[in-house]
Amino acid sequence: MVSRIIEITNKSGLHVRPAARLSKAAEHCTSKVEIVYEGAVINAKSLLNIVSKAIAKGTEVELRCTGANEEEDLEYMAEAFQNLE
């Protein structure tokens, strides 16, 4: 397992549109991709799980990847977080 702390920089936080982009990006990963927010472990491949947490701008979350390609998947997902608009 590898992880990284990510700050949500999208001005509206993780509402439906950016959450959909993240879950779509996570679906391309072969690793298990999780977002840890306030102690809750969220399956990043599930749009509903992401949206249900209403994560606001400026919040720090932990991004975790577990699997054969975890390093590559972590980099891919970190870039996806940075490209949210």
N, CA, C and O atoms as a GROMACS GRO file, in nm:
protein
  340
    1MET      N    1   0.084  -0.118   0.000
    1MET     CA    2   0.000   0.000   0.000
    1MET      C    3   0.088   0.125   0.000
    1MET      O    4   0.187   0.133   0.073
    2VAL      N    5   0.050   0.220  -0.083
    2VAL     CA    6   0.116   0.351  -0.086
    2VAL      C    7   0.009   0.457  -0.065
    2VAL      O    8  -0.108   0.436  -0.099
    3SER      N    9   0.049   0.570  -0.008
    3SER     CA   10  -0.050   0.674   0.016
    3SER      C   11   0.013   0.812   0.005
    3SER      O   12   0.135   0.827   0.007
    4ARG      N   13  -0.073   0.910  -0.007
    4ARG     CA   14  -0.029   1.049  -0.016
    4ARG      C   15  -0.141   1.138   0.035
    4ARG      O   16  -0.259   1.109   0.015
    5ILE      N   17  -0.104   1.246   0.102
    5ILE     CA   18  -0.202   1.344   0.146
    5ILE      C   19  -0.226   1.440   0.029
    5ILE      O   20  -0.133   1.493  -0.031
    6ILE      N   21  -0.354   1.460  -0.001
    6ILE     CA   22  -0.396   1.545  -0.112
    6ILE      C   23  -0.489   1.654  -0.058
    6ILE      O   24  -0.578   1.624   0.022
    7GLU      N   25  -0.468   1.777  -0.100
    7GLU     CA   26  -0.561   1.885  -0.064
    7GLU      C   27  -0.659   1.904  -0.178
    7GLU      O   28  -0.621   1.910  -0.295
    8ILE      N   29  -0.786   1.915  -0.143
    8ILE     CA   30  -0.890   1.939  -0.243
    8ILE      C   31  -0.883   2.086  -0.282
    8ILE      O   32  -0.906   2.174  -0.199
    9THR      N   33  -0.850   2.113  -0.408
    9THR     CA   34  -0.832   2.250  -0.453
    9THR      C   35  -0.945   2.299  -0.543
    9THR      O   36  -0.952   2.418  -0.574
   10ASN      N   37  -1.032   2.209  -0.585
   10ASN     CA   38  -1.145   2.249  -0.668
   10ASN      C   39  -1.234   2.346  -0.589
   10ASN      O   40  -1.268   2.319  -0.474
   11LYS      N   41  -1.270   2.458  -0.650
   11LYS     CA   42  -1.341   2.563  -0.576
   11LYS      C   43  -1.474   2.519  -0.517
   11LYS      O   44  -1.521   2.578  -0.420
   12SER      N   45  -1.535   2.416  -0.572
   12SER     CA   46  -1.663   2.367  -0.520
   12SER      C   47  -1.648   2.238  -0.439
   12SER      O   48  -1.749   2.180  -0.398
   13GLY      N   49  -1.527   2.194  -0.416
   13GLY     CA   50  -1.507   2.069  -0.345
   13GLY      C   51  -1.541   1.951  -0.435
   13GLY      O   52  -1.539   1.963  -0.558
   14LEU      N   53  -1.572   1.838  -0.375
   14LEU     CA   54  -1.600   1.717  -0.453
   14LEU      C   55  -1.751   1.699  -0.470
   14LEU      O   56  -1.810   1.608  -0.412
   15HIS      N   57  -1.811   1.786  -0.548
   15HIS     CA   58  -1.952   1.770  -0.584
   15HIS      C   59  -1.959   1.670  -0.699
   15HIS      O   60  -1.858   1.607  -0.731
   16VAL      N   61  -2.074   1.654  -0.761
   16VAL     CA   62  -2.096   1.546  -0.857
   16VAL      C   63  -1.997   1.546  -0.974
   16VAL      O   64  -1.940   1.441  -1.004
   17ARG      N   65  -1.977   1.657  -1.040
   17ARG     CA   66  -1.893   1.656  -1.160
   17ARG      C   67  -1.747   1.617  -1.130
   17ARG      O   68  -1.695   1.526  -1.195
   18PRO      N   69  -1.679   1.682  -1.034
   18PRO     CA   70  -1.542   1.639  -1.007
   18PRO      C   71  -1.534   1.498  -0.947
   18PRO      O   72  -1.438   1.425  -0.973
   19ALA      N   73  -1.633   1.461  -0.869
   19ALA     CA   74  -1.636   1.325  -0.813
   19ALA      C   75  -1.649   1.222  -0.925
   19ALA      O   76  -1.589   1.114  -0.919
   20ALA      N   77  -1.728   1.255  -1.027
   20ALA     CA   78  -1.744   1.165  -1.141
   20ALA      C   79  -1.611   1.150  -1.216
   20ALA      O   80  -1.577   1.041  -1.261
   21ARG      N   81  -1.537   1.260  -1.229
   21ARG     CA   82  -1.407   1.252  -1.295
   21ARG      C   83  -1.310   1.164  -1.216
   21ARG      O   84  -1.234   1.086  -1.274
   22LEU      N   85  -1.313   1.179  -1.083
   22LEU     CA   86  -1.224   1.098  -1.000
   22LEU      C   87  -1.261   0.950  -1.007
   22LEU      O   88  -1.173   0.865  -1.021
   23SER      N   89  -1.389   0.918  -0.997
   23SER     CA   90  -1.428   0.777  -1.000
   23SER      C   91  -1.397   0.715  -1.135
   23SER      O   92  -1.359   0.598  -1.144
   24LYS      N   93  -1.414   0.793  -1.241
   24LYS     CA   94  -1.380   0.743  -1.375
   24LYS      C   95  -1.229   0.718  -1.386
   24LYS      O   96  -1.187   0.618  -1.443
   25ALA      N   97  -1.149   0.809  -1.331
   25ALA     CA   98  -1.003   0.790  -1.332
   25ALA      C   99  -0.966   0.666  -1.250
   25ALA      O  100  -0.880   0.589  -1.291
   26ALA      N  101  -1.030   0.647  -1.136
   26ALA     CA  102  -1.001   0.533  -1.049
   26ALA      C  103  -1.035   0.400  -1.118
   26ALA      O  104  -0.970   0.299  -1.094
   27GLU      N  105  -1.138   0.402  -1.202
   27GLU     CA  106  -1.176   0.280  -1.274
   27GLU      C  107  -1.066   0.232  -1.369
   27GLU      O  108  -1.060   0.114  -1.402
   28HIS      N  109  -0.980   0.323  -1.413
   28HIS     CA  110  -0.870   0.287  -1.502
   28HIS      C  111  -0.753   0.223  -1.425
   28HIS      O  112  -0.662   0.166  -1.486
   29CYS      N  113  -0.756   0.232  -1.293
   29CYS     CA  114  -0.649   0.177  -1.211
   29CYS      C  115  -0.674   0.030  -1.181
   29CYS      O  116  -0.787  -0.012  -1.157
   30THR      N  117  -0.568  -0.048  -1.183
   30THR     CA  118  -0.581  -0.189  -1.147
   30THR      C  119  -0.573  -0.208  -0.996
   30THR      O  120  -0.615  -0.312  -0.944
   31SER      N  121  -0.520  -0.110  -0.925
   31SER     CA  122  -0.510  -0.115  -0.780
   31SER      C  123  -0.645  -0.083  -0.714
   31SER      O  124  -0.734  -0.026  -0.776
   32LYS      N  125  -0.654  -0.120  -0.589
   32LYS     CA  126  -0.766  -0.075  -0.506
   32LYS      C  127  -0.734   0.070  -0.470
   32LYS      O  128  -0.628   0.099  -0.416
   33VAL      N  129  -0.827   0.162  -0.500
   33VAL     CA  130  -0.804   0.304  -0.477
   33VAL      C  131  -0.903   0.352  -0.372
   33VAL      O  132  -1.023   0.334  -0.387
   34GLU      N  133  -0.850   0.412  -0.266
   34GLU     CA  134  -0.935   0.459  -0.157
   34GLU      C  135  -0.900   0.601  -0.119
   34GLU      O  136  -0.786   0.646  -0.132
   35ILE      N  137  -1.002   0.672  -0.071
   35ILE     CA  138  -0.986   0.807  -0.017
   35ILE      C  139  -1.023   0.797   0.130
   35ILE      O  140  -1.131   0.748   0.164
   36VAL      N  141  -0.934   0.844   0.218
   36VAL     CA  142  -0.963   0.842   0.361
   36VAL      C  143  -0.996   0.985   0.402
   36VAL      O  144  -0.915   1.076   0.386
   37TYR      N  145  -1.117   1.002   0.456
   37TYR     CA  146  -1.166   1.134   0.495
   37TYR      C  147  -1.237   1.122   0.630
   37TYR      O  148  -1.334   1.048   0.644
   38GLU      N  149  -1.188   1.195   0.728
   38GLU     CA  150  -1.245   1.195   0.864
   38GLU      C  151  -1.264   1.053   0.917
   38GLU      O  152  -1.366   1.021   0.977
   39GLY      N  153  -1.165   0.968   0.894
   39GLY     CA  154  -1.169   0.832   0.945
   39GLY      C  155  -1.247   0.734   0.859
   39GLY      O  156  -1.239   0.613   0.881
   40ALA      N  157  -1.321   0.784   0.761
   40ALA     CA  158  -1.398   0.696   0.672
   40ALA      C  159  -1.314   0.658   0.552
   40ALA      O  160  -1.244   0.742   0.496
   41VAL      N  161  -1.319   0.532   0.513
   41VAL     CA  162  -1.248   0.483   0.396
   41VAL      C  163  -1.348   0.474   0.281
   41VAL      O  164  -1.445   0.399   0.288
   42ILE      N  165  -1.323   0.552   0.176
   42ILE     CA  166  -1.415   0.565   0.064
   42ILE      C  167  -1.358   0.493  -0.057
   42ILE      O  168  -1.242   0.513  -0.092
   43ASN      N  169  -1.437   0.410  -0.120
   43ASN     CA  170  -1.398   0.345  -0.245
   43ASN      C  171  -1.399   0.452  -0.354
   43ASN      O  172  -1.504   0.505  -0.388
   44ALA      N  173  -1.282   0.483  -0.408
   44ALA     CA  174  -1.272   0.591  -0.508
   44ALA      C  175  -1.334   0.554  -0.642
   44ALA      O  176  -1.351   0.641  -0.727
   45LYS      N  177  -1.369   0.428  -0.661
   45LYS     CA  178  -1.433   0.387  -0.785
   45LYS      C  179  -1.584   0.403  -0.778
   45LYS      O  180  -1.654   0.374  -0.875
   46SER      N  181  -1.635   0.448  -0.663
   46SER     CA  182  -1.779   0.466  -0.642
   46SER      C  183  -1.815   0.614  -0.634
   46SER      O  184  -1.782   0.682  -0.537
   47LEU      N  185  -1.882   0.662  -0.736
   47LEU     CA  186  -1.926   0.802  -0.740
   47LEU      C  187  -2.012   0.835  -0.619
   47LEU      O  188  -1.992   0.939  -0.556
   48LEU      N  189  -2.108   0.750  -0.586
   48LEU     CA  190  -2.198   0.779  -0.474
   48LEU      C  191  -2.124   0.786  -0.341
   48LEU      O  192  -2.156   0.870  -0.257
   49ASN      N  193  -2.026   0.701  -0.322
   49ASN     CA  194  -1.949   0.706  -0.198
   49ASN      C  195  -1.872   0.837  -0.184
   49ASN      O  196  -1.865   0.894  -0.076
   50ILE      N  197  -1.816   0.885  -0.295
   50ILE     CA  198  -1.741   1.011  -0.291
   50ILE      C  199  -1.835   1.128  -0.264
   50ILE      O  200  -1.809   1.210  -0.176
   51VAL      N  201  -1.943   1.136  -0.339
   51VAL     CA  202  -2.037   1.248  -0.328
   51VAL      C  203  -2.101   1.252  -0.189
   51VAL      O  204  -2.124   1.361  -0.136
   52SER      N  205  -2.129   1.137  -0.131
   52SER     CA  206  -2.198   1.132  -0.002
   52SER      C  207  -2.119   1.196   0.111
   52SER      O  208  -2.176   1.233   0.213
   53LYS      N  209  -1.989   1.210   0.094
   53LYS     CA  210  -1.905   1.270   0.200
   53LYS      C  211  -1.898   1.422   0.192
   53LYS      O  212  -1.852   1.486   0.286
   54ALA      N  213  -1.942   1.480   0.081
   54ALA     CA  214  -1.945   1.627   0.066
   54ALA      C  215  -1.812   1.690   0.110
   54ALA      O  216  -1.810   1.775   0.199
   55ILE      N  217  -1.703   1.649   0.049
   55ILE     CA  218  -1.570   1.697   0.085
   55ILE      C  219  -1.548   1.836   0.026
   55ILE      O  220  -1.557   1.854  -0.096
   56ALA      N  221  -1.520   1.932   0.110
   56ALA     CA  222  -1.512   2.073   0.071
   56ALA      C  223  -1.370   2.111   0.026
   56ALA      O  224  -1.273   2.042   0.054
   57LYS      N  225  -1.364   2.224  -0.044
   57LYS     CA  226  -1.235   2.280  -0.086
   57LYS      C  227  -1.149   2.306   0.037
   57LYS      O  228  -1.199   2.346   0.142
   58GLY      N  229  -1.018   2.283   0.023
   58GLY     CA  230  -0.924   2.308   0.131
   58GLY      C  231  -0.907   2.190   0.226
   58GLY      O  232  -0.819   2.191   0.312
   59THR      N  233  -0.991   2.088   0.210
   59THR     CA  234  -0.983   1.970   0.295
   59THR      C  235  -0.867   1.881   0.251
   59THR      O  236  -0.842   1.865   0.131
   60GLU      N  237  -0.796   1.824   0.347
   60GLU     CA  238  -0.692   1.728   0.316
   60GLU      C  239  -0.747   1.588   0.334
   60GLU      O  240  -0.810   1.557   0.436
   61VAL      N  241  -0.722   1.504   0.235
   61VAL     CA  242  -0.764   1.364   0.240
   61VAL      C  243  -0.641   1.278   0.213
   61VAL      O  244  -0.542   1.325   0.158
   62GLU      N  245  -0.649   1.152   0.254
   62GLU     CA  246  -0.542   1.059   0.222
   62GLU      C  247  -0.586   0.975   0.103
   62GLU      O  248  -0.694   0.916   0.104
   63LEU      N  249  -0.503   0.970   0.002
   63LEU     CA  250  -0.527   0.887  -0.115
   63LEU      C  251  -0.442   0.762  -0.099
   63LEU      O  252  -0.321   0.771  -0.080
   64ARG      N  253  -0.506   0.644  -0.107
   64ARG     CA  254  -0.435   0.516  -0.089
   64ARG      C  255  -0.455   0.427  -0.210
   64ARG      O  256  -0.564   0.419  -0.266
   65CYS      N  257  -0.349   0.359  -0.250
   65CYS     CA  258  -0.356   0.260  -0.357
   65CYS      C  259  -0.289   0.132  -0.309
   65CYS      O  260  -0.181   0.134  -0.250
   66THR      N  261  -0.356   0.021  -0.337
   66THR     CA  262  -0.304  -0.110  -0.298
   66THR      C  263  -0.317  -0.204  -0.417
   66THR      O  264  -0.427  -0.224  -0.469
   67GLY      N  265  -0.207  -0.261  -0.460
   67GLY     CA  266  -0.212  -0.356  -0.571
   67GLY      C  267  -0.081  -0.362  -0.646
   67GLY      O  268   0.018  -0.298  -0.608
   68ALA      N  269  -0.082  -0.438  -0.753
   68ALA     CA  270   0.040  -0.462  -0.830
   68ALA      C  271   0.098  -0.334  -0.890
   68ALA      O  272   0.220  -0.320  -0.898
   69ASN      N  273   0.014  -0.241  -0.931
   69ASN     CA  274   0.060  -0.116  -0.993
   69ASN      C  275   0.035   0.004  -0.902
   69ASN      O  276   0.006   0.114  -0.951
   70GLU      N  277   0.045  -0.014  -0.773
   70GLU     CA  278   0.006   0.090  -0.678
   70GLU      C  279   0.082   0.221  -0.695
   70GLU      O  280   0.023   0.328  -0.684
   71GLU      N  281   0.211   0.214  -0.722
   71GLU     CA  282   0.290   0.337  -0.738
   71GLU      C  283   0.241   0.418  -0.858
   71GLU      O  284   0.220   0.539  -0.848
   72GLU      N  285   0.224   0.351  -0.971
   72GLU     CA  286   0.177   0.418  -1.092
   72GLU      C  287   0.035   0.471  -1.074
   72GLU      O  288   0.003   0.582  -1.116
   73ASP      N  289  -0.049   0.390  -1.010
   73ASP     CA  290  -0.188   0.431  -0.989
   73ASP      C  291  -0.197   0.550  -0.894
   73ASP      O  292  -0.282   0.637  -0.912
   74LEU      N  293  -0.111   0.554  -0.793
   74LEU     CA  294  -0.109   0.668  -0.701
   74LEU      C  295  -0.072   0.795  -0.776
   74LEU      O  296  -0.135   0.899  -0.756
   75GLU      N  297   0.028   0.789  -0.862
   75GLU     CA  298   0.068   0.906  -0.940
   75GLU      C  299  -0.044   0.950  -1.034
   75GLU      O  300  -0.073   1.069  -1.046
   76TYR      N  301  -0.108   0.852  -1.098
   76TYR     CA  302  -0.219   0.881  -1.190
   76TYR      C  303  -0.334   0.950  -1.117
   76TYR      O  304  -0.389   1.048  -1.166
   77MET      N  305  -0.370   0.898  -1.000
   77MET     CA  306  -0.481   0.956  -0.924
   77MET      C  307  -0.444   1.091  -0.864
   77MET      O  308  -0.529   1.180  -0.857
   78ALA      N  309  -0.320   1.108  -0.820
   78ALA     CA  310  -0.277   1.238  -0.767
   78ALA      C  311  -0.288   1.344  -0.876
   78ALA      O  312  -0.328   1.457  -0.849
   79GLU      N  313  -0.252   1.307  -0.998
   79GLU     CA  314  -0.264   1.400  -1.110
   79GLU      C  315  -0.411   1.429  -1.138
   79GLU      O  316  -0.447   1.543  -1.168
   80ALA      N  317  -0.497   1.327  -1.128
   80ALA     CA  318  -0.641   1.348  -1.150
   80ALA      C  319  -0.697   1.447  -1.048
   80ALA      O  320  -0.778   1.532  -1.084
   81PHE      N  321  -0.653   1.437  -0.923
   81PHE     CA  322  -0.698   1.532  -0.820
   81PHE      C  323  -0.652   1.673  -0.855
   81PHE      O  324  -0.728   1.768  -0.839
   82GLN      N  325  -0.529   1.688  -0.903
   82GLN     CA  326  -0.476   1.820  -0.936
   82GLN      C  327  -0.546   1.884  -1.056
   82GLN      O  328  -0.550   2.006  -1.068
   83ASN      N  329  -0.601   1.802  -1.144
   83ASN     CA  330  -0.665   1.853  -1.265
   83ASN      C  331  -0.816   1.874  -1.253
   83ASN      O  332  -0.883   1.900  -1.353
   84LEU      N  333  -0.869   1.865  -1.131
   84LEU     CA  334  -1.013   1.890  -1.114
   84LEU      C  335  -1.043   2.038  -1.132
   84LEU      O  336  -0.968   2.123  -1.085
   85GLU      N  337  -1.151   2.067  -1.200
   85GLU     CA  338  -1.191   2.207  -1.217
   85GLU      C  339  -1.339   2.220  -1.195
   85GLU      O  340  -1.394   2.330  -1.204
   0.00000   0.00000   0.00000
